[in-house]
């Protein structure tokens, strides 16, 4: 990912918040026949510095993960944060062109298969617990025979993070007045991503100059 110095995001807390909040990513690998990509939910473990996820065994990309694990090669997980169009009309000096503000994180690492059935089931239980109220539903509600069959149909993996790139392109190359105009305009749009982008600008773009 191209990351000019002014857009580099180095704050570990901000990166963790992005990965915890935007926990649906794009897993990219170099397959034998070309690039492969799967959209999937993931769990981020900052203490162990890894992400974990799973693929359907109907998705041939799992075989590439097996090969990468055996050969010590890396996969890439792309995580997209909030983003929004930025109009030059919002600047103090509108003699500019449109652009796009966004946050993104790229995670690189050699995949590690989760072959043990109990560990795989525990991984899926953690994933469900992230979104389900345990008072309403847990994986214990699934019949053991059915659960065992379902677990055989997926491929679990961990991706220890060998390299991380985080980018926050949030008008840091503009004047404080221009940035303030962008924030005000994004706040006025009826779109959650626009307002979220404005929130990150306040946090990271030094609006007070």
C-alpha positions in Angstrom: 0.0 0.0 0.0 1.3 3.4 -0.9 1.5 5.4 2.3 3.0 9.0 2.1 4.5 10.0 5.5 1.8 12.5 6.3 -0.9 9.8 6.0 0.9 7.0 8.0 -1.1 5.9 11.0 1.2 4.8 13.8 -1.0 5.0 16.9 -1.4 1.4 18.2 -4.7 2.3 19.9 -6.2 3.8 16.8 -5.1 0.8 14.7 -6.6 -1.6 17.3 -9.9 0.4 17.2 -10.0 0.2 13.4 -9.4 -3.6 13.4 -11.9 -4.2 16.2 -14.6 -2.0 14.6 -14.1 -2.9 11.0 -13.7 -6.7 11.4 -14.7 -7.8 7.9 -11.8 -7.9 5.6 -10.5 -9.1 2.2 -8.1 -12.0 2.3 -5.7 -11.9 -0.7 -3.4 -14.7 -1.8 -1.3 -15.5 -4.9 -2.8 -18.8 -6.2 -1.4 -21.1 -8.8 -3.7 -19.6 -11.4 -3.5 -16.0 -10.3 -4.7 -13.7 -7.4 -7.4 -15.0 -5.1 -9.6 -12.9 -2.7 -12.2 -13.8 -0.1 -14.4 -11.4 1.9 -14.6 -12.7 5.5 -15.1 -11.8 9.1 -12.0 -12.0 11.3 -11.0 -11.7 15.0 -8.1 -9.5 16.0 -6.0 -10.5 19.0 -3.7 -7.6 19.8 -2.0 -9.5 22.7 -1.0 -12.4 20.4 -0.6 -10.0 17.5 -2.6 -12.1 15.0 -5.9 -12.3 13.3 -7.9 -15.5 12.8 -10.6 -16.5 10.4 -12.0 -19.3 8.4 -13.0 -20.3 4.8 -15.5 -22.7 3.5 -13.8 -25.8 2.2 -15.8 -25.3 -0.9 -13.6 -22.2 -1.5 -10.4 -23.4 -3.1 -8.4 -20.6 -1.5 -8.0 -22.7 1.6 -5.6 -24.9 -0.4 -3.5 -21.9 -1.2 -3.3 -21.1 2.5 -2.1 -24.7 3.1 0.6 -24.2 0.5 1.7 -20.8 1.9 1.8 -22.3 5.4 4.0 -25.1 4.2 6.3 -22.8 2.2 6.5 -20.0 4.7 5.0 -17.5 2.3 2.6 -14.7 3.2 -1.0 -13.8 2.7 -2.5 -10.3 2.9 -5.6 -9.2 4.8 -7.0 -5.8 3.7 -9.2 -4.0 6.2 -11.2 -0.9 5.0 -12.2 1.7 7.5 -14.6 4.6 7.0 -14.2 6.6 3.8 -15.9 9.5 2.0 -15.7 11.7 -1.1 -14.3 15.2 -0.5 -15.4 18.1 -2.6 -13.1 21.1 -3.3 -16.1 23.3 -2.6 -15.5 22.6 1.1 -12.1 24.2 1.2 -11.4 27.9 2.0 -9.7 28.1 -1.3 -11.6 26.0 -3.8 -9.0 26.1 -6.5 -8.4 22.3 -6.0 -9.7 19.0 -7.3 -12.0 16.4 -5.6 -10.4 13.6 -3.6 -11.3 10.8 -1.2 -10.5 10.5 2.5 -10.2 7.0 4.0 -8.6 4.7 6.6 -7.2 1.3 5.8 -5.0 -1.4 7.3 -3.0 -4.1 5.5 -1.9 -7.1 7.5 0.8 -9.5 6.1 1.7 -12.9 7.6 2.2 -16.6 6.9 -1.0 -18.4 7.6 -1.2 -21.1 10.3 -3.9 -23.8 9.9 -6.1 -24.7 12.8 -6.4 -28.4 12.3 -7.5 -29.5 15.8 -11.4 -29.8 15.8 -11.7 -28.5 19.3 -9.6 -25.4 18.6 -11.6 -24.8 15.4 -14.9 -25.1 17.3 -13.6 -22.7 20.0 -12.6 -20.2 17.3 -16.1 -20.3 15.9 -17.6 -19.9 19.3 -15.5 -16.8 19.9 -16.7 -15.4 16.6 -20.4 -16.0 17.4 -19.9 -14.6 20.9 -18.7 -11.3 19.4 -22.1 -10.7 17.8 -24.6 -12.8 19.8 -26.0 -12.2 23.2 -25.2 -15.4 25.0 -28.6 -15.2 26.7 -30.1 -15.5 23.2 -27.9 -18.0 21.4 -24.6 -19.9 21.7 -23.2 -22.7 19.7 -24.3 -25.1 22.4 -27.7 -24.8 20.8 -26.5 -26.8 17.8 -26.8 -30.5 18.0 -23.3 -32.1 18.4 -23.6 -34.2 15.3 -24.7 -31.2 13.2 -21.9 -29.1 14.7 -19.3 -31.7 13.9 -20.5 -31.9 10.3 -20.4 -28.1 10.0 -16.9 -27.9 11.4 -15.7 -30.4 8.8 -16.9 -28.0 6.1 -14.7 -25.1 7.1 -11.0 -24.4 7.2 -9.8 -22.3 10.2 -6.5 -20.4 10.2 -4.5 -17.8 12.2 -2.5 -15.1 10.5 0.4 -13.9 12.8 1.1 -10.3 11.8 4.6 -10.1 10.4 4.0 -6.7 8.9 1.3 -4.0 9.3 0.6 -1.0 7.2 -2.0 1.5 8.4 -3.1 4.6 6.5 -5.3 7.5 7.4 -5.7 9.9 4.5 -7.6 12.6 6.2 -6.7 15.9 4.6 -3.5 16.2 6.7 -1.9 17.9 3.7 -4.4 20.7 3.8 -4.6 23.9 5.9 -6.4 23.9 9.3 -9.2 25.9 7.7 -9.6 23.5 4.8 -9.7 20.5 7.2 -12.3 22.3 9.3 -14.4 22.9 6.2 -14.2 19.2 5.2 -15.2 18.1 8.7 -18.2 20.4 8.8 -19.3 19.2 5.4 -18.9 15.5 6.2 -20.9 16.0 9.4 -23.7 17.5 7.4 -24.0 14.5 5.1 -26.7 11.9 5.8 -24.2 9.0 5.5 -22.7 7.0 8.4 -19.3 6.7 6.7 -19.0 10.4 6.1 -19.7 11.2 9.7 -17.3 8.5 10.9 -14.6 9.9 8.6 -15.2 13.4 10.1 -14.8 11.8 13.6 -11.5 10.3 12.7 -10.4 13.7 11.2 -11.1 15.4 14.5 -9.1 12.7 16.3 -6.1 12.5 14.0 -5.9 15.6 11.8 -4.9 18.3 14.3 -7.8 20.6 13.4 -6.4 23.2 15.8 -3.3 23.4 13.6 
